[in-house]
Amino acid sequence: MQEGKDSMKQGGNLMLKLSILFIAIAIHWLLAWFWVPVDQMQGEVYKIIYLHVPSAFAAFWCAGVLFVVSILSLRNSQASRYVQLGKAATEVGLIFTILTLATGSIWGKPTWGTWWTWDARLTTTLLLSLLFVGWLLLHNSMDSGPSRNRSCAILGILIGADVPIIYKSVTFWRTLHQPQTILRPGGGTSTMDPDMLIVLVSGVVLMVVVAQFLILERRKNIELDAELTELSLNGGQ
């Protein structure tokens, strides 16, 4: 009886969190579409950055979470739990990386005249998505144990190392991609209209919160699946 009440309470808390996030996302998009001014050079198409840039930072956040838990799992008796969190971060990160690439292509067609070009930032972001896929393939192809934990941890560290390369790619190499929008090279402040900047930064924060929420919820599912698998192997005892 008590377990049923606890389950209903957890379900209610989850619905409340989802409702808050949904309302926050809706408000953000209403502000992005109707409140911020139109860019003089790009017109309405530029407004996709309010999804594109936050999605990119959310993907970076997921890679950062994977990087941290990978380091922690190398010398820890609870390595399997860190790997479960890393798997959740990888799955969510892959979704946001694909969303980043898709929205970037939609912006690139009217701006550059092409859906795709082997620009440095696009290429390194594509590499991030492939590394996420590679991590999941590695995890699923090996039996659970120290060997898998160690292999996933090493790859997770490499994935985390790709993030600063992506972010600084527009300054490392000659590229079509515009420079950093929020944190400009040399420590300069953004030249964006203040209303644009406020909505963009709030969108980044919101998307990172969404990514972390998805990571934690996905980890719960992964842990539950692992427990059920262990019970089935032990004959339900």
C-alpha positions in Angstrom: 0.0 0.0 0.0 2.8 2.4 1.0 4.7 1.5 -2.2 1.7 2.4 -4.2 1.5 5.8 -2.5 5.2 6.4 -3.0 4.8 5.5 -6.7 1.9 7.9 -7.1 3.8 10.7 -5.4 6.9 10.1 -7.6 4.6 10.2 -10.7 3.0 13.4 -9.5 6.4 15.0 -8.9 7.6 14.0 -12.4 4.5 15.5 -14.0 5.0 18.7 -12.1 8.6 19.0 -13.2 7.6 18.2 -16.8 4.9 20.9 -16.7 7.3 23.5 -15.4 9.8 22.7 -18.1 7.1 22.7 -20.8 5.8 26.1 -19.7 9.4 27.5 -19.5 10.2 26.3 -23.0 6.9 27.7 -24.4 7.6 31.1 -22.8 11.1 31.1 -24.2 9.9 30.4 -27.7 7.2 33.0 -27.5 9.8 35.6 -26.5 12.2 34.4 -29.3 9.5 34.6 -31.9 7.5 37.7 -31.0 9.6 39.8 -28.6 13.2 39.9 -29.9 13.9 42.1 -32.9 14.6 40.7 -36.4 18.3 40.6 -37.4 19.0 43.3 -40.0 21.3 41.1 -42.1 19.7 37.6 -41.8 16.0 38.4 -41.3 13.7 35.9 -39.6 15.8 32.9 -40.3 18.3 33.9 -37.7 15.8 33.1 -34.9 16.7 29.4 -35.2 19.7 30.2 -33.1 17.4 30.2 -30.1 17.1 26.5 -30.6 20.5 25.8 -32.3 22.8 27.5 -29.7 21.0 26.1 -26.6 21.0 22.6 -28.1 24.7 22.9 -28.7 25.4 23.9 -25.1 23.1 21.1 -23.9 25.2 18.7 -25.9 28.4 20.2 -24.4 26.9 19.8 -21.0 26.2 16.1 -21.6 29.7 15.6 -22.8 31.0 17.4 -19.7 28.9 15.1 -17.5 30.3 12.1 -19.3 33.8 13.4 -19.0 33.5 13.8 -15.2 31.9 10.5 -14.5 34.4 8.8 -16.8 37.3 10.1 -14.7 35.5 9.1 -11.5 34.8 5.6 -12.7 38.5 4.8 -13.4 39.4 4.3 -9.8 36.1 3.7 -7.9 34.4 0.6 -6.6 31.1 2.1 -7.7 32.3 2.4 -11.3 29.2 0.6 -12.8 26.9 3.4 -11.3 29.1 6.0 -12.9 28.9 4.2 -16.2 25.1 4.1 -16.0 25.1 7.9 -15.5 27.6 8.1 -18.4 25.3 6.1 -20.6 22.3 8.4 -19.8 24.5 11.4 -20.6 25.6 9.9 -23.8 22.1 9.1 -25.0 20.8 12.6 -24.2 23.9 14.2 -25.6 23.5 12.3 -28.9 19.9 13.7 -29.2 21.0 17.3 -28.6 24.0 16.9 -31.0 21.8 15.7 -33.8 19.4 18.6 -33.1 22.3 21.0 -33.2 23.5 19.6 -36.6 19.9 19.6 -38.0 19.1 23.2 -36.9 22.6 24.3 -38.2 21.8 22.9 -41.6 18.4 24.6 -41.7 20.2 27.9 -40.9 23.0 27.2 -43.3 20.9 26.7 -46.4 19.5 30.3 -46.7 22.7 31.8 -45.2 25.5 29.9 -46.9 23.4 28.5 -49.8 24.1 24.9 -48.8 22.8 22.4 -46.3 26.2 21.2 -45.4 29.9 22.1 -45.8 33.0 20.7 -44.2 33.4 23.7 -42.0 35.6 23.1 -39.0 32.9 23.6 -36.4 30.4 21.4 -38.3 33.0 18.7 -38.8 34.0 18.6 -35.1 30.4 18.6 -34.1 29.7 15.7 -36.4 32.7 14.0 -34.8 31.0 14.5 -31.4 27.9 12.7 -32.6 29.9 9.8 -34.0 31.9 9.5 -30.7 28.6 9.4 -28.8 27.4 6.6 -31.1 30.7 4.9 -30.7 30.4 5.0 -26.9 27.0 3.4 -27.0 28.2 0.7 -29.4 31.2 0.0 -27.2 29.0 -0.2 -24.1 26.5 -2.5 -25.7 29.1 -4.8 -27.3 30.9 -5.7 -24.1 29.8 -7.6 -21.0 29.5 -5.7 -17.8 32.6 -5.6 -15.7 35.8 -3.7 -15.1 37.0 -4.0 -18.7 33.8 -2.4 -20.1 33.9 0.3 -17.4 37.5 1.2 -18.2 37.0 1.2 -21.9 33.9 3.4 -21.7 35.7 5.7 -19.3 38.7 6.2 -21.7 36.3 7.0 -24.6 34.2 9.3 -22.4 37.3 11.3 -21.6 38.1 11.6 -25.3 34.6 12.8 -26.0 34.9 15.5 -23.3 38.1 16.6 -24.9 36.3 17.2 -28.2 34.1 19.9 -26.7 36.7 22.7 -26.3 38.0 21.9 -29.8 34.4 22.4 -31.2 34.0 25.7 -29.2 37.4 27.1 -30.3 37.3 25.7 -33.9 36.2 29.1 -35.3 39.4 30.6 -34.0 41.7 27.7 -34.6 40.9 27.4 -38.3 39.6 29.6 -41.1 35.9 28.8 -41.1 32.6 29.9 -42.6 31.0 29.7 -39.2 30.4 32.9 -37.3 32.5 33.5 -34.2 31.3 32.8 -30.7 28.0 34.7 -30.0 28.0 34.8 -26.2 31.6 34.6 -25.1 33.7 36.4 -27.7 37.4 35.8 -28.4 39.7 37.8 -26.2 37.2 38.2 -23.5 35.1 40.8 -25.4 31.4 41.3 -24.7 28.7 40.3 -27.2 27.6 42.9 -29.8 24.1 41.4 -29.9 21.0 43.5 -29.1 20.4 43.2 -25.3 17.0 41.7 -25.8 18.4 39.1 -28.2 21.2 38.3 -25.8 18.9 37.9 -22.8 16.6 35.5 -24.6 19.6 33.5 -26.0 21.4 33.2 -22.6 18.1 32.2 -20.9 17.5 29.7 -23.6 21.0 28.1 -23.1 20.4 27.9 -19.3 16.9 26.4 -19.9 18.2 23.8 -22.3 21.0 22.7 -20.0 18.4 22.3 -17.2 16.3 20.2 -19.6 19.4 18.1 -20.6 20.3 17.4 -16.9 16.7 16.5 -16.1 16.6 14.0 -19.0 20.0 12.6 -17.9 18.8 12.0 -14.3 15.5 10.5 -15.4 17.1 8.2 -18.0 19.6 7.1 -15.3 16.8 6.0 -13.1 15.4 3.8 -16.0 18.9 2.3 -16.7 19.3 1.5 -13.0 15.9 -0.1 -12.8 16.6 -2.1 -16.0 19.9 -3.3 -14.5 18.1 -4.4 -11.3 15.5 -6.3 -13.2 18.1 -8.0 -15.3 20.0 -9.1 -12.1 16.8 -10.4 -10.6 16.0 -12.4 -13.7 19.5 -13.9 -13.7 19.2 -14.9 -10.0 15.9 -16.6 -10.6 13.8 -13.8 -9.1 15.3 -14.3 -5.6 
